C-alpha cells in the first residue's frame, strides 16, 4: 500500500512540475531588470538589437498601424523626437503589425522618424509576452545602462513626458 501511495505522490509531483515550470518562464520583466534583447528590422532591412542602442536612453513605442490610439500618439511622438534631437536619447518604434507591407507603406507615407522596426508575428508575440503588453500603444523607457526604467512609461501626449525623459539624461 505504501509503495502505491509513494508512486502516486511521485506522479502528482511530476505532473505539478510539468504544469507550473513553464509558467515560471513566462515571468514578465519589471522596472530595474535588464532590458530584453530583440532582433527586428527597419523597412530597408537594417537589423537592430537592444545592444545597438547601448549607452543611450531608449524610448520604445510598441504600436500598430491599425490602432487608432497608436496613430493619435504620432504627432506628440514626432514633437518629442524634435525636442530631444541631438541628445543621448533614441526613439524606437516597434510595430506589431501582421501586415508588413501595410506598416512599410504607413512609415513611408507618414515620414515617421526615430528607428522604425517591425517585430513580425513571432517577434510581436514574444516581445509582448515578455513585457506583459496586453494593449497598445505601450511605451517603455530603457536607461543608458540597458536596464528598464519604466516598462509602462507615460505616453508622448502627456504633458509631463518630456520632463520625465529629460530627468534621465
N, C-alpha and C positions, 0 to 999 in steps of 0.2 A: 504494500500500500504506500509506504513512504517513497519507494522508488518511483511509483507512478506520479505521486504528488511533486516530487523533485523535477521530473520530466515536464510536467505541466507548467511548473514555475519557470523553468528554463525556456519553454516555448513562449510563455507570456512575456518574459523579459526580452527575448529576441524580437517578438512582434512589436513591443513598445519602442525598442531601439530603432527598428526599421521604420516605424511610423513617425517618430519625432526627430531623429537625427537630420533628415532633410530640412526640417523647419529651422534648424539652427543655421543652416547655410543661407536661409532667406533673410537673416537678420539685416536690418536696414542700417545705413550709416547714420551717424549723428554728428552734431557740431563738435569740432575738435578732432574728429577722425581724419585720417589721411584720405584725400580725395581719391575716388576710384578711377583707375585708368580706363581709357576708351581708345578706340581707333576708328575715326569717322573721316569722311571725305568731303571736300568742297565741291561746288559744281564743276570745276575744271579738273577734278580728280586728285588734287593735292591732299595727302593724308596728314591728319593731325592726331596727336595723342595728348593726354593731360600733361605729359612731360614736355611737350612743345611750348608750354607757357610757363616753364619753371622761372621763378624769380619775379613773376608778375602777379598782380591782383587779378583774379578772373571772375567776371560776372557772367554767369551762364543763364541763357534764356531757353527753356525747353518749350517748344511750341509746334504748331502745325498750321498750314495754310487754310484748312477748313474750319479753324477755330475762331469764331468772332471775337472773344475776349483777347486772344493772342494778337490778332490783327489790330485791335484797338490800342495795344501797347506799343506798336511800331513807332508812331511819331515821338512818343516820350523816350523810347529807347534810342532813336536817332539823336534826339536832343542830348541825352546823357553821353553818347559817343562823342558828340561835338564838344561838350563841356570838358571831357577828360582827354581830349585829343593831345597827344604828345606826352602823356603821363604814363606811369607804370601800371596801367590797367588795360586789360583786353576784354572786349565784349565778344562772347562766343554764343551763337545761336545754334541750338541743336534741334533739327526738325525731326519729328516722329511721324511725318507723312509716310503713308504706304506708297503713294504715287510719286516716285522720284521725279518724273518729268514735270508734274504739276508744281512741285517745290522749286525745281530749277527755273521754270518759267516765272514763277512768282518772285523769286530772288532777283532775277534779271529785270523784270518789269518794274519792280518797286525800288530798284537800286539800293538794296539792303547793304548796310555797312557791316563792320565788325568781321568776325570769322564765321561764315555760314557753313554749317556742317549738316550732313544727312546721316541719320543713325541707321536707316534701313529697318526692316521689320524685326529681325532678331536683336539688333543693337538697341532698338527702342524698348523692346520687352525687357531686356537685361538691365539697361540703364534705369528705366522707370522702376523696376523691381528693387534694385539696389538703393535707389534714392527715395523709395517709398512714394513715388509720384502716382497719384490717383486721378488728378485733374491737371489740365494745363490752362493757361500758362503757368509755369513754375520757374522761379528764379533761385539761383544758387550762387553764393559768394564763396570763393576759394582764396585763401591767403597766399602770400608770396612763398610761404614755406610749404605749400601744397596741402595744407590742412583746411578742412571745411570750417569756414567762419559761420555761415548760416545756410543750412540746407533748405530753408524756406524764406529766402530773402525778400525784402519788400519789392513791389512792382515798380517799374520805371515811372509810372504815372503818379506815384505817391510823392507828395511834396518833400518829404524828408529823405528820399532815396539818395539824392546827390550828396547830401551831407553825410549820410551813413557810409557811402562808398569812400568819400574823402577822409573819413576818420580812420581808415585802414591804410592810407597811403603814407 
